Amino acid sequence: MKIEFLAEGSKNCPLIRLYEFDQGAALRLKELVSALAARTATSTSLHKQPWIEAIDDCKLELRLAIRDQGVIQVGPLRFEFVLSSEGWTDVDFLLDPFCDGKPSSGFQWLSDRGKISLLISSNGKW
């Protein structure tokens, strides 16, 4: 799975996209999100996962919080995706189509809260 920040190039920018992945990577992402939703984890560095390829050294921390804040830029190419337990539960549900084993060429906005959106797309397009 690749992670990339796109500052411009589309009316949807700025955005972070997760793309070019298989079912296994989608399932691993869902496991991380499920742990945040269940409050068994409070944060995880997505870019440090061995199955993630960070384009241009893009860094994304997934973090549990009291309220949903969406994606926040905390430095050059450093971002935090901050949601409540309920927000992570919603993201968990949105990941289901990418985990069911059926070929997917679709995409899903995981967050459009705040200035930076988060997109998951099997082929990188939306």
Backbone as a printed PyTorch tensor [residue, N CA C, xyz], in Angstrom:
tensor([[[  0.8510,  -1.1720,   0.0000],
         [  0.0000,   0.0000,   0.0000],
         [  0.8950,   1.2330,   0.0000]],

        [[  0.5870,   2.1570,  -0.8930],
         [  1.3260,   3.4110,  -0.9690],
         [  0.5240,   4.5000,  -0.2580]],

        [[  1.2560,   5.4230,   0.3580],
         [  0.6580,   6.5890,   0.9830],
         [  1.3350,   7.8200,   0.3980]],

        [[  0.5110,   8.7810,  -0.0190],
         [  1.0570,   9.9440,  -0.7120],
         [  0.2280,  11.1780,  -0.4020]],

        [[  0.9020,  12.3020,  -0.2130],
         [  0.2380,  13.5880,  -0.0360],
         [  0.2010,  14.3020,  -1.3720]],

        [[ -0.9850,  14.7440,  -1.7740],
         [ -1.1480,  15.5340,  -3.0010],
         [ -1.6270,  16.9200,  -2.5970]],

        [[ -0.7520,  17.8900,  -2.7230],
         [ -1.0820,  19.2610,  -2.3270],
         [ -1.9830,  19.9430,  -3.3520]],

        [[ -1.8250,  19.5520,  -4.6230],
         [ -2.6000,  20.1820,  -5.6940],
         [ -2.7290,  19.2190,  -6.8650]],

        [[ -3.5110,  19.6370,  -7.8560],
         [ -3.6970,  18.8110,  -9.0430],
         [ -5.1250,  18.3660,  -9.2440]],

        [[ -5.9720,  18.6190,  -8.2580],
         [ -7.3770,  18.2550,  -8.3310],
         [ -8.1620,  19.2170,  -7.4560]],

        [[ -9.4430,  19.3690,  -7.7710],
         [-10.2830,  20.2140,  -6.9210],
         [-10.4440,  19.6230,  -5.5280]],

        [[-10.1390,  18.3240,  -5.3590],
         [-10.2340,  17.6520,  -4.0600],
         [ -8.9850,  17.8400,  -3.2030]],

        [[ -7.9430,  18.4390,  -3.7550],
         [ -6.6900,  18.6320,  -3.0250],
         [ -6.8120,  19.8080,  -2.0730]],

        [[ -6.0430,  19.8020,  -1.0170],
         [ -5.0350,  18.8060,  -0.6670],
         [ -5.6730,  17.5310,  -0.1160]],

        [[ -4.9840,  16.4140,  -0.3580],
         [ -5.4660,  15.1270,   0.1370],
         [ -4.3110,  14.1630,   0.3290]],

        [[ -4.5630,  13.1740,   1.1350],
         [ -3.6490,  12.0390,   1.2870],
         [ -4.3740,  10.8520,   0.6810]],

        [[ -3.6680,  10.1000,  -0.1410],
         [ -4.3020,   8.9080,  -0.7090],
         [ -3.5230,   7.6590,  -0.3420]],

        [[ -4.2820,   6.6330,  -0.0700],
         [ -3.7730,   5.2820,   0.1540],
         [ -4.1680,   4.4980,  -1.0840]],

        [[ -3.2040,   3.8840,  -1.7620],
         [ -3.5120,   3.2400,  -3.0340],
         [ -2.5160,   2.1330,  -3.3610]],

        [[ -2.8260,   1.4200,  -4.4650],
         [ -2.0280,   0.2870,  -4.9580],
         [ -1.7760,  -0.7240,  -3.8370]],

        [[ -2.8250,  -1.4190,  -3.4670],
         [ -2.7350,  -2.3840,  -2.3810],
         [ -3.5400,  -3.6220,  -2.7200]],

        [[ -3.2740,  -4.6870,  -1.9920],
         [ -4.0330,  -5.9190,  -2.1480],
         [ -4.9340,  -6.1110,  -0.9320]],

        [[ -5.6890,  -7.1890,  -0.9370],
         [ -6.6200,  -7.4500,   0.1490],
         [ -5.8900,  -7.5850,   1.4840]],

        [[ -4.7180,  -8.1820,   1.4720],
         [ -3.9460,  -8.3500,   2.7010],
         [ -3.6030,  -7.0220,   3.3540]],

        [[ -3.1820,  -6.0550,   2.5540],
         [ -2.8600,  -4.7310,   3.0960],
         [ -4.1170,  -4.0430,   3.6130]],

        [[ -5.2170,  -4.1930,   2.9100],
         [ -6.4840,  -3.6040,   3.3690],
         [ -6.9000,  -4.2130,   4.7040]],

        [[ -6.7210,  -5.5090,   4.8430],
         [ -7.0600,  -6.1780,   6.1010],
         [ -6.1590,  -5.7140,   7.2440]],

        [[ -4.8770,  -5.5190,   6.9620],
         [ -3.9660,  -5.0310,   7.9980],
         [ -4.3350,  -3.6150,   8.4250]],

        [[ -4.7130,  -2.7640,   7.4540],
         [ -5.1690,  -1.4100,   7.7890],
         [ -6.4250,  -1.4830,   8.6500]],

        [[ -7.3430,  -2.3420,   8.2780],
         [ -8.5830,  -2.4930,   9.0330],
         [ -8.2980,  -2.9480,  10.4690]],

        [[ -7.3180,  -3.8210,  10.6540],
         [ -6.9380,  -4.2600,  12.0060],
         [ -6.4600,  -3.0810,  12.8530]],

        [[ -5.6420,  -2.2000,  12.2690],
         [ -5.1580,  -1.0230,  12.9910],
         [ -6.3140,  -0.1030,  13.3730]],

        [[ -7.2110,   0.1100,  12.4200],
         [ -8.3740,   0.9750,  12.6500],
         [ -9.2980,   0.3590,  13.6930]],

        [[ -9.5000,  -0.9480,  13.6240],
         [-10.3610,  -1.6370,  14.5980],
         [ -9.8260,  -1.4950,  16.0130]],

        [[ -8.5040,  -1.5550,  16.1690],
         [ -7.8950,  -1.3980,  17.4980],
         [ -8.1440,   0.0050,  18.0470]],

        [[ -8.1060,   1.0060,  17.1830],
         [ -8.4040,   2.3710,  17.6160],
         [ -9.8830,   2.5070,  17.9740]],

        [[-10.7430,   1.9070,  17.1790],
         [-12.1890,   1.9650,  17.4470],
         [-12.5270,   1.2930,  18.7720]],

        [[-11.8380,   0.1880,  19.0720],
         [-12.0830,  -0.5640,  20.3060],
         [-11.3290,   0.0230,  21.4990]],

        [[-10.5220,   1.0330,  21.2480],
         [ -9.7220,   1.6840,  22.2930],
         [ -8.6440,   0.7630,  22.8710]],

        [[ -8.2340,  -0.2490,  22.1210],
         [ -7.1320,  -1.1010,  22.5730],
         [ -5.7900,  -0.5320,  22.1110]],

        [[ -5.8330,   0.4920,  21.2790],
         [ -4.6490,   1.2480,  20.8620],
         [ -5.0220,   2.7200,  20.9000]],

        [[ -4.0370,   3.5750,  21.1060],
         [ -4.3000,   5.0160,  21.1110],
         [ -3.6780,   5.7150,  19.9160]],

        [[ -2.6730,   5.0900,  19.3090],
         [ -2.0800,   5.6570,  18.0950],
         [ -1.2270,   4.6010,  17.4050]],

        [[ -0.9940,   4.8360,  16.1400],
         [ -0.0980,   3.9800,  15.3680],
         [  0.4550,   4.7930,  14.2050]],

        [[  1.6990,   4.5590,  13.8950],
         [  2.3480,   5.2410,  12.7730],
         [  2.1500,   4.4010,  11.5220]],

        [[  1.2510,   4.8320,  10.6700],
         [  0.9460,   4.0560,   9.4700],
         [  2.1800,   3.9250,   8.5800]],

        [[  2.9380,   4.9890,   8.4400],
         [  4.1030,   4.9940,   7.5580],
         [  5.2100,   4.0510,   8.0160]],

        [[  5.1730,   3.5940,   9.2660],
         [  6.1970,   2.6750,   9.7800],
         [  5.8340,   1.2070,   9.5870]],

        [[  4.6490,   0.9450,   9.0760],
         [  4.2290,  -0.4290,   8.8420],
         [  5.0330,  -1.0050,   7.6740]],

        [[  5.4660,  -2.2690,   7.7760],
         [  6.3110,  -2.8440,   6.7190],
         [  5.6060,  -2.9790,   5.3680]],

        [[  4.2950,  -2.9400,   5.3520],
         [  3.5320,  -3.0920,   4.1110],
         [  3.1340,  -1.7460,   3.5040]],

        [[  3.6730,  -0.6580,   4.0640],
         [  3.3950,   0.6980,   3.5690],
         [  4.6250,   1.2360,   2.8530]],

        [[  4.4030,   1.8270,   1.6900],
         [  5.4460,   2.5560,   0.9720],
         [  5.0830,   4.0290,   1.0150]],

        [[  5.8650,   4.8060,   1.7560],
         [  5.6010,   6.2400,   1.9040],
         [  6.2410,   6.9960,   0.7450]],

        [[  5.4090,   7.5530,  -0.1190],
         [  5.8950,   8.3210,  -1.2670],
         [  6.3700,   9.6850,  -0.7610]],

        [[  7.5650,  10.0910,  -1.1780],
         [  8.1730,  11.3630,  -0.7540],
         [  8.2500,  11.4770,   0.7630]],

        [[  8.3750,  10.3240,   1.4470],
         [  8.5140,  10.2810,   2.9020],
         [  7.2880,  10.8540,   3.6380]],

        [[  6.1130,  10.6530,   3.0550],
         [  4.8630,  11.0870,   3.6870],
         [  4.6350,  10.2730,   4.9660]],

        [[  4.3460,  10.9550,   6.0470],
         [  4.1350,  10.2950,   7.3400],
         [  2.7100,  10.5480,   7.8180]],

        [[  2.0410,   9.4710,   8.2630],
         [  0.6730,   9.5920,   8.7620],
         [  0.5300,   8.7930,  10.0470]],

        [[  0.1960,   9.4950,  11.1050],
         [ -0.0790,   8.8970,  12.4100],
         [ -1.5890,   8.7860,  12.5630]],

        [[ -2.0740,   7.6080,  12.9280],
         [ -3.4860,   7.4030,  13.2310],
         [ -3.6250,   7.5500,  14.7370]],

        [[ -4.5410,   8.4300,  15.1900],
         [ -4.5990,   8.7190,  16.6210],
         [ -6.0280,   8.7620,  17.1300]],

        [[ -6.2350,   8.1630,  18.2880],
         [ -7.5180,   8.1800,  18.9790],
         [ -7.6130,   9.4460,  19.8170]],

        [[ -8.7700,  10.0970,  19.7610],
         [ -8.9840,  11.3320,  20.5260],
         [-10.4150,  11.3540,  21.0530]],

        [[-10.7270,  12.3920,  21.7780],
         [-12.0720,  12.5460,  22.3330],
         [-13.0580,  12.9810,  21.2560]],

        [[-12.5820,  13.7910,  20.2910],
         [-13.4790,  14.2550,  19.2270],
         [-12.8080,  14.0940,  17.8590]],

        [[-13.6350,  14.0220,  16.8390],
         [-13.1530,  13.8810,  15.4650],
         [-12.5520,  15.1960,  14.9850]],

        [[-11.3280,  15.1180,  14.4800],
         [-10.6580,  16.3040,  13.9420],
         [-10.2640,  16.1240,  12.4800]],

        [[-10.2270,  14.8950,  12.0010],
         [ -9.8170,  14.6330,  10.6260],
         [ -8.3070,  14.6410,  10.4990]],

        [[ -7.8210,  14.9600,   9.3040],
         [ -6.3860,  14.9740,   9.0250],
         [ -5.8350,  16.3650,   9.3260]],

        [[ -4.7740,  16.3760,  10.1180],
         [ -4.1230,  17.6190,  10.5210],
         [ -2.6720,  17.5630,  10.0760]],

        [[ -2.1970,  18.6260,   9.4590],
         [ -0.7870,  18.6850,   9.0860],
         [ -0.0050,  19.2000,  10.2890]],

        [[  1.0010,  18.4310,  10.7140],
         [  1.7920,  18.7930,  11.8970],
         [  3.2450,  19.1210,  11.5390]],

        [[  3.5890,  19.0570,  10.2790],
         [  4.9310,  19.3720,   9.8020],
         [  4.9890,  19.1150,   8.3170]],

        [[  6.1330,  19.4100,   7.6970],
         [  6.2620,  19.1200,   6.2680],
         [  6.0990,  17.6150,   6.0220]],

        [[  5.0780,  17.2570,   5.2770],
         [  4.7680,  15.8650,   4.9530],
         [  4.5550,  14.9980,   6.1910]],

        [[  4.1460,  15.6140,   7.2950],
         [  3.7940,  14.8950,   8.5330],
         [  2.3490,  15.2350,   8.8800]],

        [[  1.5550,  14.1680,   9.0380],
         [  0.1220,  14.3440,   9.2610],
         [ -0.3550,  13.4330,  10.3780]],

        [[ -1.4480,  13.8420,  11.0140],
         [ -2.1330,  13.0110,  11.9900],
         [ -3.5850,  12.9020,  11.5530]],

        [[ -4.1120,  11.6900,  11.6030],
         [ -5.5310,  11.4330,  11.3390],
         [ -6.1370,  11.1650,  12.7060]],

        [[ -6.9260,  12.1160,  13.1980],
         [ -7.3920,  12.1220,  14.5800],
         [ -8.9050,  11.9490,  14.6200]],

        [[ -9.3440,  10.8480,  15.2410],
         [-10.7690,  10.5580,  15.3510],
         [-11.1020,  10.0000,  16.7310]],

        [[-12.3700,  10.1150,  17.0850],
         [-12.8920,   9.4760,  18.2920],
         [-13.0730,   7.9880,  18.0210]],

        [[-13.3970,   7.2550,  19.0570],
         [-13.6810,   5.8240,  18.8950],
         [-14.8080,   5.6150,  17.8840]],

        [[-15.8310,   6.4450,  17.9550],
         [-16.9550,   6.3430,  17.0170],
         [-16.5070,   6.6630,  15.5860]],

        [[-15.6320,   7.6440,  15.4440],
         [-15.1010,   7.9800,  14.1210],
         [-14.2970,   6.8450,  13.5290]],

        [[-13.4890,   6.1740,  14.3670],
         [-12.7160,   5.0230,  13.8940],
         [-13.6300,   3.8660,  13.5420]],

        [[-14.7400,   3.7200,  14.2610],
         [-15.7180,   2.6800,  13.9210],
         [-16.2930,   2.9310,  12.5290]],

        [[-16.5530,   4.1990,  12.2080],
         [-17.0530,   4.5580,  10.8750],
         [-16.0230,   4.2130,   9.7930]],

        [[-14.7510,   4.5310,  10.0370],
         [-13.6930,   4.2250,   9.0710],
         [-13.5690,   2.7150,   8.9010]],

        [[-13.6710,   1.9880,   9.9930],
         [-13.6250,   0.5230,   9.9450],
         [-14.6860,   0.0020,   8.9690]],

        [[-15.8900,   0.5140,   9.0800],
         [-16.9930,   0.1280,   8.1850],
         [-16.6870,   0.5050,   6.7330]],

        [[-16.1120,   1.6860,   6.5090],
         [-15.8120,   2.1440,   5.1530],
         [-14.7360,   1.2920,   4.4710]],

        [[-13.9300,   0.6120,   5.2540],
         [-12.8710,  -0.2430,   4.6930],
         [-13.3810,  -1.6080,   4.2510]],

        [[-14.5730,  -2.0000,   4.6860],
         [-15.1100,  -3.3300,   4.3870],
         [-15.0380,  -3.7270,   2.9100]],

        [[-15.4530,  -2.8710,   1.9680],
         [-15.4290,  -3.2910,   0.5540],
         [-14.0340,  -3.6440,   0.0270]],

        [[-12.9930,  -3.1070,   0.6560],
         [-11.6280,  -3.3830,   0.2110],
         [-11.0750,  -4.6550,   0.8480]],

        [[-11.8160,  -5.2080,   1.8020],
         [-11.3530,  -6.3730,   2.5670],
         [-12.1190,  -7.6460,   2.2510]],

        [[-13.1340,  -7.5630,   1.4090],
         [-14.0340,  -8.7060,   1.2170],
         [-13.5370,  -9.7350,   0.2030]],

        [[-12.3840,  -9.5000,  -0.3970],
         [-11.8140, -10.4730,  -1.3290],
         [-12.2730, -10.3120,  -2.7590]],

        [[-13.2530,  -9.4590,  -2.9990],
         [-13.7120,  -9.2100,  -4.3640],
         [-12.8350,  -8.1260,  -4.9880]],

        [[-12.4960,  -8.2470,  -6.2560],
         [-11.6910,  -7.2060,  -6.8940],
         [-12.4050,  -5.8570,  -6.8000]],

        [[-11.6610,  -4.8620,  -6.4250],
         [-12.2540,  -3.5330,  -6.2710],
         [-11.4490,  -2.5200,  -7.0690]],

        [[-12.1240,  -1.7510,  -7.8700],
         [-11.4730,  -0.6530,  -8.5790],
         [-12.0350,   0.6690,  -8.0820]],

        [[-12.7600,   0.6090,  -6.9830],
         [-13.4020,   1.7970,  -6.4550],
         [-12.5140,   2.5750,  -5.5050]],

        [[-13.1350,   3.5750,  -4.9150],
         [-12.4430,   4.4110,  -3.9500],
         [-13.4310,   4.7950,  -2.8600]],

        [[-12.8920,   5.3070,  -1.7700],
         [-13.7280,   5.7430,  -0.6530],
         [-13.0190,   6.8920,   0.0680]],

        [[-13.7820,   7.9360,   0.3460],
         [-13.2470,   9.0160,   1.1710],
         [-13.3530,   8.5660,   2.6240]],

        [[-12.2240,   8.4370,   3.2990],
         [-12.2210,   8.0420,   4.7050],
         [-12.4120,   9.2470,   5.6120]],

        [[-12.0630,  10.4240,   5.1020],
         [-12.2880,  11.6570,   5.8530],
         [-12.3160,  12.8350,   4.8960]],

        [[-13.2790,  13.7080,   5.1080],
         [-13.2950,  14.9910,   4.3990],
         [-13.4480,  16.1240,   5.4110]],

        [[-13.1820,  15.7860,   6.6700],
         [-13.2520,  16.7520,   7.7600],
         [-11.9530,  17.5640,   7.7690]],

        [[-12.0480,  18.8600,   7.8170],
         [-10.8610,  19.7060,   7.8540],
         [-10.3670,  20.0650,   6.4710]],

        [[ -9.1560,  20.5660,   6.4140],
         [ -8.5860,  21.0700,   5.1610],
         [ -8.0060,  19.9750,   4.2730]],

        [[ -7.6340,  18.8250,   4.8620],
         [ -6.9930,  17.7480,   4.1130],
         [ -7.8780,  16.5100,   4.1770]],

        [[ -8.2350,  15.9860,   3.0100],
         [ -9.0660,  14.7790,   2.9370],
         [ -8.1880,  13.5430,   2.9080]],

        [[ -8.7980,  12.4010,   3.2240],
         [ -8.0920,  11.1170,   3.1750],
         [ -8.8810,  10.1770,   2.2860]],

        [[ -8.2060,   9.6440,   1.2770],
         [ -8.8100,   8.7980,   0.2510],
         [ -8.1450,   7.4350,   0.2520]],

        [[ -8.9500,   6.3820,   0.1070],
         [ -8.4000,   5.0540,  -0.1730],
         [ -8.9310,   4.6460,  -1.5390]],

        [[ -8.0210,   4.1960,  -2.4030],
         [ -8.3670,   3.8540,  -3.7750],
         [ -7.4470,   2.7410,  -4.2510]],

        [[ -8.0320,   1.6360,  -4.6690],
         [ -7.1940,   0.5020,  -5.0570],
         [ -6.2500,   0.8640,  -6.2140]],

        [[ -6.7010,   1.6770,  -7.1570],
         [ -5.8360,   2.0270,  -8.2880],
         [ -5.3160,   3.4590,  -8.2350]],

        [[ -5.6210,   4.1900,  -7.1740],
         [ -5.1250,   5.5590,  -7.0180],
         [ -6.0080,   6.6240,  -7.6230]],

        [[ -7.0760,   6.1950,  -8.3310],
         [ -7.9520,   7.1790,  -8.9970],
         [ -9.2140,   7.4000,  -8.1800]],

        [[ -9.8630,   8.5200,  -8.4500],
         [-11.1460,   8.8310,  -7.8120],
         [-11.9910,   9.6630,  -8.7310]]])
